Amino acid sequence: MEYKKFGAHYVVRMEKGEEVLACLEKLCRDEGIRAGFFTGLGATDRVALGLFDTEKKQYRRSEFTGLMEITSLVGNISEMYEKPYLHCHITASREDMTVIGGHLNECHVSGTAEITVTAIDGAVGREFSEEVGLNLYRFS
């Protein structure tokens, strides 16, 4: 991963074989980003997606392999237990031009990924909600 900072923005390029969330978490740790958002695109050959079941309060995980274009990668940055917490969704187009998408658990770059991160001055925390079953924003 390489990146360049422009004020509160980071322009990031990821290389073949890198895992998107691991790279973004490293960027947040290295640069002290405690709140923000990101968007990107690129190419992948392996993704793991989640779909949250609101009745069972758990994620269903699905894995996909093959040639895919990352048509949209969006997410936010907060922190939980004093560590970066990334919440990210993705859509990816397969060879037959069908699209898959969901909560991103894992994404391996097959060519490159180009992501822009915007840091927000401040911090936003997370706290687990028993009622919802998710780690929700905490504003305190």
Secondary structure by P-SEA (a helix, b strand, c coil): ccccccccccbbbbcccccaaaaaaaaaaaaccccccccccccccbbbbbbbcccccbbbbbbbbcccccccccbbbbbccccbbbbbcccccccccccccccccbbbbccbbbbbbbbccbbbbbbbbccccccccccc
